[in-house]
Amino acid sequence: MQKSDQDAPINAPLTEFQVQIVDLIGENPFISYEKLAEKLNKNRTTVMRNIQKLKELGILKRFGPKKSGYWEVIS
């Protein structure tokens, strides 16, 4: 019996850019999308897209309101 793709664990390695995002958030959980984009020399949309992926993978979680909330690195 063959396993379907749905049964496969999500263990995709993070890109170097995603690791940099996690590192910066680990240093400052209150960092904004704008500051991340500035520090990483990338577009804000690129940062947002990668953070969304990290949230889907269960690596990042956002707490609190948009302006005064903070990030937590889960794993």
Secondary structure, DSSP 8 states (H G I E B T S, - for coil): ----GGGS-------HHHHHHHHHHHH-TT--HHHHHHHHTS-HHHHHHHHHHHHHTTSEEEES-TTT-EEEE--
